[in-house]
Amino acid sequence: MIGPKDDTPLDQLASALAGDAGQAWKDMAEFPGYKRTIWRDNAKLHVRRYMPDARVECLPAGWDGKDGVCFIRKR
């Protein structure tokens, strides 16, 4: 599994996890992005379990209701 650098986008890890499971990130809908949301949640769990020196920080949601971009940051 990839080891993120500081300020790695969460989607990079989510995409890698999905790819490991045989699912193509680029084929998943961006909005509302239900499948992408599931993989983002899996990526957050991965960070909590396997990267104790990191945390996930997300920017606020946009005016259009889309979630803000999340980053993996080292403590």
Stockholm file with secondary structure:
# STOCKHOLM 1.0

chainA/1-75         MIGPKDDTPLDQLASALAGDAGQAWKDMAEFPGYKRTIWRDNAKLHVRRYMPDARVECLPAGWDGKDGVCFIRKR
#=GR chainA/1-75 SS CCCCCTTEEHHHHHHHHHHHTTCCGGGSCSSSCHHHHHHHHHHHHHHHHHCTTEEEEECCCCTTSCCCCEEEEEC
#=GC SS_cons        CCCCCTTEEHHHHHHHHHHHTTCCGGGSCSSSCHHHHHHHHHHHHHHHHHCTTEEEEECCCCTTSCCCCEEEEEC
//
